[in-house]
């Protein structure tokens, strides 16, 4: 099997690849790193009583 160039895939293509190749941990970490860099990852601080109010706009912004 030829090695996969994760950087050549779009983020959505990489996501699909990860979903169909769950054993490929390198692809998973590449997807997580690129998602964070792209601003798609949302961090929740459960100690903050207003966490839900803060993430709701981010979730709605990211909906297709």
Backbone torsions as a table, in degrees:
resi	resn	phi	psi	omega
1	UNK	NA	135.6	178.3
2	UNK	-73.8	142.7	176.9
3	UNK	-65.5	144.3	-179.4
4	UNK	-87.3	132.5	174.0
5	UNK	-91.7	95.0	-176.0
6	UNK	-62.3	-30.9	-179.3
7	UNK	-70.6	-21.0	179.4
8	UNK	-79.6	-15.8	-179.7
9	UNK	-88.5	146.5	171.4
10	UNK	-68.8	165.5	179.9
11	UNK	-61.5	-39.5	178.3
12	UNK	-67.4	-38.3	176.5
13	UNK	-65.5	-40.2	178.6
14	UNK	-64.6	-39.2	176.8
15	UNK	-59.8	-47.0	179.0
16	UNK	-62.0	-39.4	178.2
17	UNK	-61.8	-46.4	-179.5
18	UNK	-61.7	-40.2	-179.7
19	UNK	-65.6	-30.2	-178.9
20	UNK	-96.6	-10.7	178.9
21	UNK	-130.3	62.8	-174.1
22	UNK	-62.2	-19.9	179.3
23	UNK	-78.9	-12.4	-177.8
24	UNK	-85.4	87.6	-177.3
25	UNK	-68.1	-28.7	177.3
26	UNK	-63.1	-42.1	177.7
27	UNK	-65.0	-40.9	179.3
28	UNK	-58.9	-49.0	-179.7
29	UNK	-66.6	-34.6	175.7
30	UNK	-63.3	-40.9	178.6
31	UNK	-64.8	-45.0	179.6
32	UNK	-62.1	-46.5	179.8
33	UNK	-60.5	-44.7	-179.3
34	UNK	-70.4	-34.9	177.4
35	UNK	-63.4	-43.3	177.6
36	UNK	-62.5	-45.9	-179.3
37	UNK	-63.4	-31.9	-179.0
38	UNK	-83.6	-6.6	179.7
39	UNK	82.5	15.9	-179.5
40	UNK	-84.9	-15.8	-177.8
41	UNK	-89.0	136.3	179.4
42	UNK	-112.1	128.5	177.9
43	UNK	-99.9	133.1	-178.8
44	UNK	-115.8	127.4	174.3
45	UNK	-102.1	103.3	-175.6
46	UNK	-69.7	-12.9	175.6
47	UNK	-77.0	-18.7	179.4
48	UNK	-84.6	117.9	-178.2
49	UNK	-67.2	-13.5	-178.0
50	UNK	-110.8	23.5	-175.8
51	UNK	-59.6	-38.7	-176.8
52	UNK	-67.2	-39.2	178.3
53	UNK	-62.9	-32.6	-177.5
54	UNK	-77.7	-33.7	-176.6
55	UNK	-90.0	-19.8	-178.1
56	UNK	-55.4	-46.5	177.9
57	UNK	-61.7	-35.3	179.0
58	UNK	-67.0	-42.3	179.4
59	UNK	-63.3	-45.7	-178.5
60	UNK	-68.0	-31.9	177.1
61	UNK	-65.4	-37.1	-175.4
62	UNK	-85.3	-4.8	179.4
63	UNK	-70.2	140.5	179.9
64	UNK	-70.1	NA	NA
